[in-house]
Amino acid sequence: MKLTLIACTDNPEILWNVFRLGNLALEKMDDVTIFLNGPSVNYSALDSERFPLRELAKLFTLSEGALLA
């Protein structure tokens, strides 16, 4: 299955869930693209201990997910 997730927010919890969903779909061997738009492009600035966005994004790209901005 092909899946495209679009994020346009600077809310770290929502972005965390977008990356988690993307990584889960990649584990199920789906073809996943995450498109970051507007304030979500700066997701790395929102990284925290509670919402490790950089770590999830790195796992996503290393698992052959497409990350577009």
CHARMM internal coordinates of N, CA and C (Angstrom, degrees):
IC EDIT
DIST 1 N 1 CA 1.4388
DIST 1 CA 1 C 1.5302
ANGL 1 N 1 CA 1 C 107.98
DIST 1 C 2 N 1.3109
ANGL 1 CA 1 C 2 N 116.22
DIHE 1 N 1 CA 1 C 2 N 143.35
DIST 2 N 2 CA 1.4588
ANGL 1 C 2 N 2 CA 121.83
DIHE 1 CA 1 C 2 N 2 CA 174.89
DIST 2 CA 2 C 1.5214
ANGL 2 N 2 CA 2 C 108.42
DIHE 1 C 2 N 2 CA 2 C -99.57
DIST 2 C 3 N 1.3246
ANGL 2 CA 2 C 3 N 115.95
DIHE 2 N 2 CA 2 C 3 N 134.52
DIST 3 N 3 CA 1.4604
ANGL 2 C 3 N 3 CA 121.89
DIHE 2 CA 2 C 3 N 3 CA -176.84
DIST 3 CA 3 C 1.5196
ANGL 3 N 3 CA 3 C 108.82
DIHE 2 C 3 N 3 CA 3 C -133.79
DIST 3 C 4 N 1.3291
ANGL 3 CA 3 C 4 N 116.58
DIHE 3 N 3 CA 3 C 4 N 130.38
DIST 4 N 4 CA 1.4642
ANGL 3 C 4 N 4 CA 122.11
DIHE 3 CA 3 C 4 N 4 CA 174.46
DIST 4 CA 4 C 1.5209
ANGL 4 N 4 CA 4 C 108.14
DIHE 3 C 4 N 4 CA 4 C -120.80
DIST 4 C 5 N 1.3266
ANGL 4 CA 4 C 5 N 115.67
DIHE 4 N 4 CA 4 C 5 N 126.04
DIST 5 N 5 CA 1.4591
ANGL 4 C 5 N 5 CA 122.38
DIHE 4 CA 4 C 5 N 5 CA 177.40
DIST 5 CA 5 C 1.5230
ANGL 5 N 5 CA 5 C 107.78
DIHE 4 C 5 N 5 CA 5 C -110.49
DIST 5 C 6 N 1.3220
ANGL 5 CA 5 C 6 N 116.62
DIHE 5 N 5 CA 5 C 6 N 131.65
DIST 6 N 6 CA 1.4581
ANGL 5 C 6 N 6 CA 121.58
DIHE 5 CA 5 C 6 N 6 CA -179.66
DIST 6 CA 6 C 1.5251
ANGL 6 N 6 CA 6 C 108.20
DIHE 5 C 6 N 6 CA 6 C -116.35
DIST 6 C 7 N 1.3243
ANGL 6 CA 6 C 7 N 116.43
DIHE 6 N 6 CA 6 C 7 N 126.99
DIST 7 N 7 CA 1.4621
ANGL 6 C 7 N 7 CA 121.72
DIHE 6 CA 6 C 7 N 7 CA 179.42
DIST 7 CA 7 C 1.5193
ANGL 7 N 7 CA 7 C 109.29
DIHE 6 C 7 N 7 CA 7 C -122.05
DIST 7 C 8 N 1.3241
ANGL 7 CA 7 C 8 N 115.11
DIHE 7 N 7 CA 7 C 8 N 134.26
DIST 8 N 8 CA 1.4656
ANGL 7 C 8 N 8 CA 121.33
DIHE 7 CA 7 C 8 N 8 CA 178.30
DIST 8 CA 8 C 1.5299
ANGL 8 N 8 CA 8 C 108.20
DIHE 7 C 8 N 8 CA 8 C -143.09
DIST 8 C 9 N 1.3279
ANGL 8 CA 8 C 9 N 115.33
DIHE 8 N 8 CA 8 C 9 N 66.25
DIST 9 N 9 CA 1.4635
ANGL 8 C 9 N 9 CA 120.25
DIHE 8 CA 8 C 9 N 9 CA -177.65
DIST 9 CA 9 C 1.5197
ANGL 9 N 9 CA 9 C 109.54
DIHE 8 C 9 N 9 CA 9 C -154.09
DIST 9 C 10 N 1.3086
ANGL 9 CA 9 C 10 N 116.12
DIHE 9 N 9 CA 9 C 10 N 159.82
DIST 10 N 10 CA 1.4651
ANGL 9 C 10 N 10 CA 120.22
DIHE 9 CA 9 C 10 N 10 CA 172.80
DIST 10 CA 10 C 1.5286
ANGL 10 N 10 CA 10 C 110.54
DIHE 9 C 10 N 10 CA 10 C -110.86
DIST 10 C 11 N 1.3312
ANGL 10 CA 10 C 11 N 115.81
DIHE 10 N 10 CA 10 C 11 N 19.24
DIST 11 N 11 CA 1.4538
ANGL 10 C 11 N 11 CA 121.33
DIHE 10 CA 10 C 11 N 11 CA 176.98
DIST 11 CA 11 C 1.5345
ANGL 11 N 11 CA 11 C 108.03
DIHE 10 C 11 N 11 CA 11 C -83.46
DIST 11 C 12 N 1.3397
ANGL 11 CA 11 C 12 N 118.17
DIHE 11 N 11 CA 11 C 12 N 113.45
DIST 12 N 12 CA 1.4593
ANGL 11 C 12 N 12 CA 120.25
DIHE 11 CA 11 C 12 N 12 CA -175.07
DIST 12 CA 12 C 1.5277
ANGL 12 N 12 CA 12 C 113.59
DIHE 11 C 12 N 12 CA 12 C -62.41
DIST 12 C 13 N 1.3183
ANGL 12 CA 12 C 13 N 118.24
DIHE 12 N 12 CA 12 C 13 N -32.46
DIST 13 N 13 CA 1.4602
ANGL 12 C 13 N 13 CA 120.23
DIHE 12 CA 12 C 13 N 13 CA -179.81
DIST 13 CA 13 C 1.5263
ANGL 13 N 13 CA 13 C 111.43
DIHE 12 C 13 N 13 CA 13 C -67.00
DIST 13 C 14 N 1.3219
ANGL 13 CA 13 C 14 N 117.32
DIHE 13 N 13 CA 13 C 14 N -39.71
DIST 14 N 14 CA 1.4654
ANGL 13 C 14 N 14 CA 120.42
DIHE 13 CA 13 C 14 N 14 CA 178.21
DIST 14 CA 14 C 1.5277
ANGL 14 N 14 CA 14 C 110.12
DIHE 13 C 14 N 14 CA 14 C -67.17
DIST 14 C 15 N 1.3190
ANGL 14 CA 14 C 15 N 117.48
DIHE 14 N 14 CA 14 C 15 N -44.27
DIST 15 N 15 CA 1.4646
ANGL 14 C 15 N 15 CA 120.55
DIHE 14 CA 14 C 15 N 15 CA 178.37
DIST 15 CA 15 C 1.5288
ANGL 15 N 15 CA 15 C 111.25
DIHE 14 C 15 N 15 CA 15 C -63.20
DIST 15 C 16 N 1.3049
ANGL 15 CA 15 C 16 N 117.02
DIHE 15 N 15 CA 15 C 16 N -38.36
DIST 16 N 16 CA 1.4610
ANGL 15 C 16 N 16 CA 122.20
DIHE 15 CA 15 C 16 N 16 CA 177.19
DIST 16 CA 16 C 1.5242
ANGL 16 N 16 CA 16 C 109.90
DIHE 15 C 16 N 16 CA 16 C -59.16
DIST 16 C 17 N 1.3311
ANGL 16 CA 16 C 17 N 116.15
DIHE 16 N 16 CA 16 C 17 N -44.20
DIST 17 N 17 CA 1.4592
ANGL 16 C 17 N 17 CA 120.17
DIHE 16 CA 16 C 17 N 17 CA 178.78
DIST 17 CA 17 C 1.5290
ANGL 17 N 17 CA 17 C 112.40
DIHE 16 C 17 N 17 CA 17 C -68.27
DIST 17 C 18 N 1.3227
ANGL 17 CA 17 C 18 N 117.86
DIHE 17 N 17 CA 17 C 18 N -35.05
DIST 18 N 18 CA 1.4673
ANGL 17 C 18 N 18 CA 120.90
DIHE 17 CA 17 C 18 N 18 CA 176.58
DIST 18 CA 18 C 1.5235
ANGL 18 N 18 CA 18 C 109.75
DIHE 17 C 18 N 18 CA 18 C -61.73
DIST 18 C 19 N 1.3235
ANGL 18 CA 18 C 19 N 117.58
DIHE 18 N 18 CA 18 C 19 N -47.90
DIST 19 N 19 CA 1.4594
ANGL 18 C 19 N 19 CA 120.67
DIHE 18 CA 18 C 19 N 19 CA 179.52
DIST 19 CA 19 C 1.5284
ANGL 19 N 19 CA 19 C 111.63
DIHE 18 C 19 N 19 CA 19 C -66.70
DIST 19 C 20 N 1.3176
ANGL 19 CA 19 C 20 N 117.43
DIHE 19 N 19 CA 19 C 20 N -37.94
DIST 20 N 20 CA 1.4719
ANGL 19 C 20 N 20 CA 120.07
DIHE 19 CA 19 C 20 N 20 CA 177.54
DIST 20 CA 20 C 1.5189
ANGL 20 N 20 CA 20 C 110.87
DIHE 19 C 20 N 20 CA 20 C -62.83
DIST 20 C 21 N 1.3315
ANGL 20 CA 20 C 21 N 117.58
DIHE 20 N 20 CA 20 C 21 N -44.90
DIST 21 N 21 CA 1.4563
ANGL 20 C 21 N 21 CA 121.34
DIHE 20 CA 20 C 21 N 21 CA 178.54
DIST 21 CA 21 C 1.5259
ANGL 21 N 21 CA 21 C 110.71
DIHE 20 C 21 N 21 CA 21 C -62.99
DIST 21 C 22 N 1.3259
ANGL 21 CA 21 C 22 N 116.12
DIHE 21 N 21 CA 21 C 22 N -42.82
DIST 22 N 22 CA 1.4596
ANGL 21 C 22 N 22 CA 120.01
DIHE 21 CA 21 C 22 N 22 CA 177.89
DIST 22 CA 22 C 1.5153
ANGL 22 N 22 CA 22 C 112.04
DIHE 21 C 22 N 22 CA 22 C -60.51
DIST 22 C 23 N 1.3213
ANGL 22 CA 22 C 23 N 117.44
DIHE 22 N 22 CA 22 C 23 N -44.02
DIST 23 N 23 CA 1.4610
ANGL 22 C 23 N 23 CA 121.19
DIHE 22 CA 22 C 23 N 23 CA 179.40
DIST 23 CA 23 C 1.5277
ANGL 23 N 23 CA 23 C 111.48
DIHE 22 C 23 N 23 CA 23 C -66.83
DIST 23 C 24 N 1.3160
ANGL 23 CA 23 C 24 N 117.32
DIHE 23 N 23 CA 23 C 24 N -37.72
DIST 24 N 24 CA 1.4578
ANGL 23 C 24 N 24 CA 120.59
DIHE 23 CA 23 C 24 N 24 CA 177.12
DIST 24 CA 24 C 1.5245
ANGL 24 N 24 CA 24 C 110.98
DIHE 23 C 24 N 24 CA 24 C -63.11
DIST 24 C 25 N 1.3157
ANGL 24 CA 24 C 25 N 116.74
DIHE 24 N 24 CA 24 C 25 N -43.61
DIST 25 N 25 CA 1.4685
ANGL 24 C 25 N 25 CA 120.79
DIHE 24 CA 24 C 25 N 25 CA 179.17
DIST 25 CA 25 C 1.5307
ANGL 25 N 25 CA 25 C 110.96
DIHE 24 C 25 N 25 CA 25 C -64.88
DIST 25 C 26 N 1.3430
ANGL 25 CA 25 C 26 N 117.13
DIHE 25 N 25 CA 25 C 26 N -37.22
DIST 26 N 26 CA 1.4685
ANGL 25 C 26 N 26 CA 119.72
DIHE 25 CA 25 C 26 N 26 CA 177.05
DIST 26 CA 26 C 1.5253
ANGL 26 N 26 CA 26 C 111.13
DIHE 25 C 26 N 26 CA 26 C -64.44
DIST 26 C 27 N 1.3332
ANGL 26 CA 26 C 27 N 117.29
DIHE 26 N 26 CA 26 C 27 N -36.00
DIST 27 N 27 CA 1.4598
ANGL 26 C 27 N 27 CA 121.00
DIHE 26 CA 26 C 27 N 27 CA 177.08
DIST 27 CA 27 C 1.5244
ANGL 27 N 27 CA 27 C 110.68
DIHE 26 C 27 N 27 CA 27 C -62.40
DIST 27 C 28 N 1.3166
ANGL 27 CA 27 C 28 N 117.20
DIHE 27 N 27 CA 27 C 28 N -30.91
DIST 28 N 28 CA 1.4648
ANGL 27 C 28 N 28 CA 122.49
DIHE 27 CA 27 C 28 N 28 CA 179.47
DIST 28 CA 28 C 1.5263
ANGL 28 N 28 CA 28 C 111.81
DIHE 27 C 28 N 28 CA 28 C -86.44
DIST 28 C 29 N 1.3456
ANGL 28 CA 28 C 29 N 115.55
DIHE 28 N 28 CA 28 C 29 N 10.81
DIST 29 N 29 CA 1.4649
ANGL 28 C 29 N 29 CA 123.16
DIHE 28 CA 28 C 29 N 29 CA 177.07
DIST 29 CA 29 C 1.5247
ANGL 29 N 29 CA 29 C 113.64
DIHE 28 C 29 N 29 CA 29 C 69.16
DIST 29 C 30 N 1.3068
ANGL 29 CA 29 C 30 N 117.32
DIHE 29 N 29 CA 29 C 30 N 27.42
DIST 30 N 30 CA 1.4623
ANGL 29 C 30 N 30 CA 121.09
DIHE 29 CA 29 C 30 N 30 CA 175.39
DIST 30 CA 30 C 1.5236
ANGL 30 N 30 CA 30 C 109.70
DIHE 29 C 30 N 30 CA 30 C -85.89
DIST 30 C 31 N 1.3225
ANGL 30 CA 30 C 31 N 116.58
DIHE 30 N 30 CA 30 C 31 N 162.03
DIST 31 N 31 CA 1.4601
ANGL 30 C 31 N 31 CA 124.05
DIHE 30 CA 30 C 31 N 31 CA 176.74
DIST 31 CA 31 C 1.5266
ANGL 31 N 31 CA 31 C 106.50
DIHE 30 C 31 N 31 CA 31 C -95.55
DIST 31 C 32 N 1.3452
ANGL 31 CA 31 C 32 N 117.31
DIHE 31 N 31 CA 31 C 32 N 112.30
DIST 32 N 32 CA 1.4681
ANGL 31 C 32 N 32 CA 121.21
DIHE 31 CA 31 C 32 N 32 CA -170.82
DIST 32 CA 32 C 1.5242
ANGL 32 N 32 CA 32 C 111.30
DIHE 31 C 32 N 32 CA 32 C -121.30
DIST 32 C 33 N 1.3343
ANGL 32 CA 32 C 33 N 115.15
DIHE 32 N 32 CA 32 C 33 N 135.33
DIST 33 N 33 CA 1.4536
ANGL 32 C 33 N 33 CA 123.07
DIHE 32 CA 32 C 33 N 33 CA 173.16
DIST 33 CA 33 C 1.5244
ANGL 33 N 33 CA 33 C 108.09
DIHE 32 C 33 N 33 CA 33 C -125.08
DIST 33 C 34 N 1.3250
ANGL 33 CA 33 C 34 N 116.56
DIHE 33 N 33 CA 33 C 34 N 133.20
DIST 34 N 34 CA 1.4681
ANGL 33 C 34 N 34 CA 121.27
DIHE 33 CA 33 C 34 N 34 CA 172.26
DIST 34 CA 34 C 1.5228
ANGL 34 N 34 CA 34 C 106.87
DIHE 33 C 34 N 34 CA 34 C -112.81
DIST 34 C 35 N 1.3185
ANGL 34 CA 34 C 35 N 115.50
DIHE 34 N 34 CA 34 C 35 N 123.78
DIST 35 N 35 CA 1.4596
ANGL 34 C 35 N 35 CA 121.67
DIHE 34 CA 34 C 35 N 35 CA 177.75
DIST 35 CA 35 C 1.5205
ANGL 35 N 35 CA 35 C 108.46
DIHE 34 C 35 N 35 CA 35 C -107.51
DIST 35 C 36 N 1.3254
ANGL 35 CA 35 C 36 N 116.29
DIHE 35 N 35 CA 35 C 36 N 117.68
DIST 36 N 36 CA 1.4646
ANGL 35 C 36 N 36 CA 122.50
DIHE 35 CA 35 C 36 N 36 CA 178.53
DIST 36 CA 36 C 1.5198
ANGL 36 N 36 CA 36 C 108.84
DIHE 35 C 36 N 36 CA 36 C -97.53
DIST 36 C 37 N 1.3112
ANGL 36 CA 36 C 37 N 115.80
DIHE 36 N 36 CA 36 C 37 N 128.15
DIST 37 N 37 CA 1.4589
ANGL 36 C 37 N 37 CA 121.65
DIHE 36 CA 36 C 37 N 37 CA -175.88
DIST 37 CA 37 C 1.5325
ANGL 37 N 37 CA 37 C 109.03
DIHE 36 C 37 N 37 CA 37 C -129.65
DIST 37 C 38 N 1.3122
ANGL 37 CA 37 C 38 N 116.27
DIHE 37 N 37 CA 37 C 38 N 147.59
DIST 38 N 38 CA 1.4697
ANGL 37 C 38 N 38 CA 121.06
DIHE 37 CA 37 C 38 N 38 CA 175.86
DIST 38 CA 38 C 1.5184
ANGL 38 N 38 CA 38 C 112.33
DIHE 37 C 38 N 38 CA 38 C 60.15
DIST 38 C 39 N 1.3428
ANGL 38 CA 38 C 39 N 117.21
DIHE 38 N 38 CA 38 C 39 N -131.18
DIST 39 N 39 CA 1.4657
ANGL 38 C 39 N 39 CA 120.52
DIHE 38 CA 38 C 39 N 39 CA -174.84
DIST 39 CA 39 C 1.5275
ANGL 39 N 39 CA 39 C 114.23
DIHE 38 C 39 N 39 CA 39 C -66.68
DIST 39 C 40 N 1.3208
ANGL 39 CA 39 C 40 N 118.11
DIHE 39 N 39 CA 39 C 40 N -17.64
DIST 40 N 40 CA 1.4689
ANGL 39 C 40 N 40 CA 119.71
DIHE 39 CA 39 C 40 N 40 CA -178.85
DIST 40 CA 40 C 1.5255
ANGL 40 N 40 CA 40 C 112.47
DIHE 39 C 40 N 40 CA 40 C -71.27
DIST 40 C 41 N 1.3349
ANGL 40 CA 40 C 41 N 117.26
DIHE 40 N 40 CA 40 C 41 N -16.10
DIST 41 N 41 CA 1.4696
ANGL 40 C 41 N 41 CA 120.93
DIHE 40 CA 40 C 41 N 41 CA 179.56
DIST 41 CA 41 C 1.5328
ANGL 41 N 41 CA 41 C 110.27
DIHE 40 C 41 N 41 CA 41 C -61.03
DIST 41 C 42 N 1.3062
ANGL 41 CA 41 C 42 N 118.04
DIHE 41 N 41 CA 41 C 42 N -29.95
DIST 42 N 42 CA 1.4673
ANGL 41 C 42 N 42 CA 122.40
DIHE 41 CA 41 C 42 N 42 CA -179.90
DIST 42 CA 42 C 1.5263
ANGL 42 N 42 CA 42 C 112.20
DIHE 41 C 42 N 42 CA 42 C -91.25
DIST 42 C 43 N 1.3266
ANGL 42 CA 42 C 43 N 117.12
DIHE 42 N 42 CA 42 C 43 N 36.22
DIST 43 N 43 CA 1.4684
ANGL 42 C 43 N 43 CA 121.28
DIHE 42 CA 42 C 43 N 43 CA -177.14
DIST 43 CA 43 C 1.5233
ANGL 43 N 43 CA 43 C 112.46
DIHE 42 C 43 N 43 CA 43 C -57.37
DIST 43 C 44 N 1.3301
ANGL 43 CA 43 C 44 N 117.89
DIHE 43 N 43 CA 43 C 44 N -33.73
DIST 44 N 44 CA 1.4664
ANGL 43 C 44 N 44 CA 119.84
DIHE 43 CA 43 C 44 N 44 CA -176.81
DIST 44 CA 44 C 1.5332
ANGL 44 N 44 CA 44 C 111.99
DIHE 43 C 44 N 44 CA 44 C -65.58
DIST 44 C 45 N 1.3152
ANGL 44 CA 44 C 45 N 117.45
DIHE 44 N 44 CA 44 C 45 N -27.76
DIST 45 N 45 CA 1.4636
ANGL 44 C 45 N 45 CA 120.75
DIHE 44 CA 44 C 45 N 45 CA 177.48
DIST 45 CA 45 C 1.5268
ANGL 45 N 45 CA 45 C 111.49
DIHE 44 C 45 N 45 CA 45 C -72.02
DIST 45 C 46 N 1.3291
ANGL 45 CA 45 C 46 N 117.00
DIHE 45 N 45 CA 45 C 46 N -17.92
DIST 46 N 46 CA 1.4588
ANGL 45 C 46 N 46 CA 122.24
DIHE 45 CA 45 C 46 N 46 CA -178.87
DIST 46 CA 46 C 1.5264
ANGL 46 N 46 CA 46 C 112.11
DIHE 45 C 46 N 46 CA 46 C -94.68
DIST 46 C 47 N 1.3323
ANGL 46 CA 46 C 47 N 116.77
DIHE 46 N 46 CA 46 C 47 N 1.28
DIST 47 N 47 CA 1.4597
ANGL 46 C 47 N 47 CA 122.30
DIHE 46 CA 46 C 47 N 47 CA -178.87
DIST 47 CA 47 C 1.5267
ANGL 47 N 47 CA 47 C 110.10
DIHE 46 C 47 N 47 CA 47 C -60.98
DIST 47 C 48 N 1.3277
ANGL 47 CA 47 C 48 N 116.57
DIHE 47 N 47 CA 47 C 48 N 136.80
DIST 48 N 48 CA 1.4652
ANGL 47 C 48 N 48 CA 121.81
DIHE 47 CA 47 C 48 N 48 CA 177.37
DIST 48 CA 48 C 1.5244
ANGL 48 N 48 CA 48 C 108.71
DIHE 47 C 48 N 48 CA 48 C -150.31
DIST 48 C 49 N 1.3109
ANGL 48 CA 48 C 49 N 116.01
DIHE 48 N 48 CA 48 C 49 N 174.75
DIST 49 N 49 CA 1.4579
ANGL 48 C 49 N 49 CA 120.06
DIHE 48 CA 48 C 49 N 49 CA 177.97
DIST 49 CA 49 C 1.5312
ANGL 49 N 49 CA 49 C 110.47
DIHE 48 C 49 N 49 CA 49 C -63.88
DIST 49 C 50 N 1.3013
ANGL 49 CA 49 C 50 N 116.26
DIHE 49 N 49 CA 49 C 50 N -38.69
DIST 50 N 50 CA 1.4753
ANGL 49 C 50 N 50 CA 120.66
DIHE 49 CA 49 C 50 N 50 CA -179.42
DIST 50 CA 50 C 1.5326
ANGL 50 N 50 CA 50 C 111.67
DIHE 49 C 50 N 50 CA 50 C -72.03
DIST 50 C 51 N 1.3334
ANGL 50 CA 50 C 51 N 117.29
DIHE 50 N 50 CA 50 C 51 N -37.60
DIST 51 N 51 CA 1.4615
ANGL 50 C 51 N 51 CA 122.70
DIHE 50 CA 50 C 51 N 51 CA -179.02
DIST 51 CA 51 C 1.5392
ANGL 51 N 51 CA 51 C 108.70
DIHE 50 C 51 N 51 CA 51 C -124.83
DIST 51 C 52 N 1.3353
ANGL 51 CA 51 C 52 N 117.38
DIHE 51 N 51 CA 51 C 52 N 85.54
DIST 52 N 52 CA 1.4775
ANGL 51 C 52 N 52 CA 121.38
DIHE 51 CA 51 C 52 N 52 CA -177.12
DIST 52 CA 52 C 1.5357
ANGL 52 N 52 CA 52 C 111.34
DIHE 51 C 52 N 52 CA 52 C -77.04
DIST 52 C 53 N 1.3057
ANGL 52 CA 52 C 53 N 116.02
DIHE 52 N 52 CA 52 C 53 N 74.55
DIST 53 N 53 CA 1.4637
ANGL 52 C 53 N 53 CA 121.49
DIHE 52 CA 52 C 53 N 53 CA -174.27
DIST 53 CA 53 C 1.5244
ANGL 53 N 53 CA 53 C 112.59
DIHE 52 C 53 N 53 CA 53 C -66.31
DIST 53 C 54 N 1.3165
ANGL 53 CA 53 C 54 N 117.62
DIHE 53 N 53 CA 53 C 54 N -40.01
DIST 54 N 54 CA 1.4724
ANGL 53 C 54 N 54 CA 119.93
DIHE 53 CA 53 C 54 N 54 CA -179.78
DIST 54 CA 54 C 1.5309
ANGL 54 N 54 CA 54 C 111.00
DIHE 53 C 54 N 54 CA 54 C -62.07
DIST 54 C 55 N 1.3119
ANGL 54 CA 54 C 55 N 116.01
DIHE 54 N 54 CA 54 C 55 N -42.54
DIST 55 N 55 CA 1.4600
ANGL 54 C 55 N 55 CA 120.86
DIHE 54 CA 54 C 55 N 55 CA -180.00
DIST 55 CA 55 C 1.5353
ANGL 55 N 55 CA 55 C 111.12
DIHE 54 C 55 N 55 CA 55 C -63.35
DIST 55 C 56 N 1.3331
ANGL 55 CA 55 C 56 N 116.45
DIHE 55 N 55 CA 55 C 56 N -44.68
DIST 56 N 56 CA 1.4653
ANGL 55 C 56 N 56 CA 120.27
DIHE 55 CA 55 C 56 N 56 CA 179.34
DIST 56 CA 56 C 1.5275
ANGL 56 N 56 CA 56 C 111.32
DIHE 55 C 56 N 56 CA 56 C -66.38
DIST 56 C 57 N 1.3276
ANGL 56 CA 56 C 57 N 117.37
DIHE 56 N 56 CA 56 C 57 N -39.03
DIST 57 N 57 CA 1.4651
ANGL 56 C 57 N 57 CA 120.83
DIHE 56 CA 56 C 57 N 57 CA 178.88
DIST 57 CA 57 C 1.5241
ANGL 57 N 57 CA 57 C 110.42
DIHE 56 C 57 N 57 CA 57 C -66.35
DIST 57 C 58 N 1.3229
ANGL 57 CA 57 C 58 N 117.29
DIHE 57 N 57 CA 57 C 58 N -39.52
DIST 58 N 58 CA 1.4621
ANGL 57 C 58 N 58 CA 121.02
DIHE 57 CA 57 C 58 N 58 CA 178.24
DIST 58 CA 58 C 1.5254
ANGL 58 N 58 CA 58 C 110.57
DIHE 57 C 58 N 58 CA 58 C -63.69
DIST 58 C 59 N 1.3295
ANGL 58 CA 58 C 59 N 116.93
DIHE 58 N 58 CA 58 C 59 N -45.60
DIST 59 N 59 CA 1.4598
ANGL 58 C 59 N 59 CA 121.14
DIHE 58 CA 58 C 59 N 59 CA 177.36
DIST 59 CA 59 C 1.5300
ANGL 59 N 59 CA 59 C 110.75
DIHE 58 C 59 N 59 CA 59 C -60.50
DIST 59 C 60 N 1.3218
ANGL 59 CA 59 C 60 N 116.32
DIHE 59 N 59 CA 59 C 60 N -40.87
DIST 60 N 60 CA 1.4622
ANGL 59 C 60 N 60 CA 121.48
DIHE 59 CA 59 C 60 N 60 CA 179.98
DIST 60 CA 60 C 1.5304
ANGL 60 N 60 CA 60 C 111.04
DIHE 59 C 60 N 60 CA 60 C -60.90
DIST 60 C 61 N 1.3137
ANGL 60 CA 60 C 61 N 117.11
DIHE 60 N 60 CA 60 C 61 N -48.65
DIST 61 N 61 CA 1.4658
ANGL 60 C 61 N 61 CA 120.03
DIHE 60 CA 60 C 61 N 61 CA -177.67
DIST 61 CA 61 C 1.5295
ANGL 61 N 61 CA 61 C 111.89
DIHE 60 C 61 N 61 CA 61 C -71.49
DIST 61 C 62 N 1.3374
ANGL 61 CA 61 C 62 N 117.95
DIHE 61 N 61 CA 61 C 62 N -35.73
DIST 62 N 62 CA 1.4557
ANGL 61 C 62 N 62 CA 120.15
DIHE 61 CA 61 C 62 N 62 CA 177.50
DIST 62 CA 62 C 1.5264
ANGL 62 N 62 CA 62 C 112.10
DIHE 61 C 62 N 62 CA 62 C -69.22
DIST 62 C 63 N 1.3390
ANGL 62 CA 62 C 63 N 116.47
DIHE 62 N 62 CA 62 C 63 N -21.62
DIST 63 N 63 CA 1.4582
ANGL 62 C 63 N 63 CA 121.37
DIHE 62 CA 62 C 63 N 63 CA 178.61
DIST 63 CA 63 C 1.5314
ANGL 63 N 63 CA 63 C 111.46
DIHE 62 C 63 N 63 CA 63 C -91.18
DIST 63 C 64 N 1.3252
ANGL 63 CA 63 C 64 N 115.62
DIHE 63 N 63 CA 63 C 64 N 15.69
DIST 64 N 64 CA 1.4570
ANGL 63 C 64 N 64 CA 123.77
DIHE 63 CA 63 C 64 N 64 CA 176.76
DIST 64 CA 64 C 1.5294
ANGL 64 N 64 CA 64 C 113.90
DIHE 63 C 64 N 64 CA 64 C 71.85
DIST 64 C 65 N 1.3284
ANGL 64 CA 64 C 65 N 116.51
DIHE 64 N 64 CA 64 C 65 N 26.90
DIST 65 N 65 CA 1.4637
ANGL 64 C 65 N 65 CA 119.79
DIHE 64 CA 64 C 65 N 65 CA 170.25
DIST 65 CA 65 C 1.5165
ANGL 65 N 65 CA 65 C 109.21
DIHE 64 C 65 N 65 CA 65 C -81.43
DIST 65 C 66 N 1.3281
ANGL 65 CA 65 C 66 N 116.61
DIHE 65 N 65 CA 65 C 66 N 150.86
DIST 66 N 66 CA 1.4694
ANGL 65 C 66 N 66 CA 120.62
DIHE 65 CA 65 C 66 N 66 CA 179.27
DIST 66 CA 66 C 1.5278
ANGL 66 N 66 CA 66 C 109.15
DIHE 65 C 66 N 66 CA 66 C -97.04
DIST 66 C 67 N 1.3153
ANGL 66 CA 66 C 67 N 116.65
DIHE 66 N 66 CA 66 C 67 N 121.61
DIST 67 N 67 CA 1.4484
ANGL 66 C 67 N 67 CA 122.70
DIHE 66 CA 66 C 67 N 67 CA 178.98
DIST 67 CA 67 C 1.5207
ANGL 67 N 67 CA 67 C 108.19
DIHE 66 C 67 N 67 CA 67 C -111.32
DIST 67 C 68 N 1.3211
ANGL 67 CA 67 C 68 N 116.07
DIHE 67 N 67 CA 67 C 68 N 114.20
DIST 68 N 68 CA 1.4619
ANGL 67 C 68 N 68 CA 122.13
DIHE 67 CA 67 C 68 N 68 CA -177.15
DIST 68 CA 68 C 1.5233
ANGL 68 N 68 CA 68 C 109.97
DIHE 67 C 68 N 68 CA 68 C -116.49
DIST 68 C 69 N 1.3266
ANGL 68 CA 68 C 69 N 115.91
DIHE 68 N 68 CA 68 C 69 N 145.56
DIST 69 N 69 CA 1.4693
ANGL 68 C 69 N 69 CA 120.44
DIHE 68 CA 68 C 69 N 69 CA 177.17
DIST 69 CA 69 C 1.5030
ANGL 69 N 69 CA 69 C 109.40
DIHE 68 C 69 N 69 CA 69 C -139.44
END
COOR INIT
IC SEED 1 N 1 CA 1 C
IC BUILD
